[in-house]
């Protein structure tokens, strides 16, 4: 019985250590992706004007107002 408990504790400890290492690596990978793609200086300007310009959907200029005949 004692051998089984020791073996069970051994693989559980190994499993915990491997999971902890993987979670730390995953957190570092997510932080790196955030820095590369979502950090403040890399975000495009928001708003209707900059977005439509970026997509090539510029609205044509409105026609000139008609002059009144006085």
C-alpha positions as CSV (number, residue, x, y, z in Angstrom):
1,X,0.0,0.0,0.0
2,X,2.8,2.5,0.9
3,X,4.3,2.1,-2.6
4,X,1.1,3.0,-4.3
5,X,0.7,6.2,-2.2
6,X,4.3,7.2,-3.0
7,X,3.8,6.6,-6.7
8,X,0.5,8.5,-6.7
9,X,2.0,11.5,-4.9
10,X,5.0,11.5,-7.3
11,X,2.9,11.7,-10.5
12,X,0.5,14.2,-8.9
13,X,3.4,16.5,-8.0
14,X,4.8,16.2,-11.5
15,X,1.4,16.9,-13.0
16,X,1.0,20.0,-10.8
17,X,4.4,21.3,-11.7
18,X,3.9,20.8,-15.4
19,X,0.5,22.5,-15.3
20,X,1.9,25.4,-13.4
21,X,4.7,25.8,-16.0
22,X,2.2,25.6,-18.8
23,X,-0.1,28.2,-17.2
24,X,2.9,30.6,-16.7
25,X,4.0,30.1,-20.4
26,X,0.4,30.7,-21.6
27,X,0.2,33.9,-19.6
28,X,3.5,35.1,-21.0
29,X,2.3,34.3,-24.5
30,X,-0.9,36.2,-24.0
31,X,1.0,39.2,-22.6
32,X,3.3,39.2,-25.6
33,X,0.4,39.0,-28.0
34,X,-1.3,41.9,-26.2
35,X,1.9,44.0,-26.4
36,X,2.4,43.3,-30.1
37,X,-1.2,43.8,-31.3
38,X,-3.3,45.7,-28.7
39,X,-1.0,48.1,-26.9
40,X,-2.1,51.8,-27.0
41,X,0.4,53.1,-29.6
42,X,-0.5,50.5,-32.1
43,X,-4.3,51.0,-32.1
44,X,-5.7,52.7,-35.1
45,X,-7.7,55.9,-34.5
46,X,-11.3,55.2,-33.7
47,X,-14.3,57.0,-35.1
48,X,-16.4,57.2,-38.2
49,X,-14.0,59.4,-40.2
50,X,-10.8,57.5,-39.6
51,X,-12.5,54.1,-40.0
52,X,-14.2,55.0,-43.3
53,X,-10.9,56.4,-44.6
54,X,-9.0,53.3,-43.6
55,X,-11.6,51.1,-45.4
56,X,-11.7,53.4,-48.5
57,X,-15.3,54.4,-47.9
58,X,-14.9,58.2,-48.0
59,X,-18.1,60.0,-48.3
60,X,-18.2,62.4,-51.2
61,X,-18.3,66.1,-50.4
62,X,-21.8,67.5,-50.2
63,X,-22.9,69.6,-53.1
64,X,-22.5,73.3,-52.8
65,X,-25.5,75.1,-51.4
66,X,-27.7,76.8,-54.0
67,X,-27.4,80.6,-54.1
68,X,-30.6,82.5,-53.4
69,X,-31.6,85.1,-56.0
70,X,-32.2,88.3,-54.2
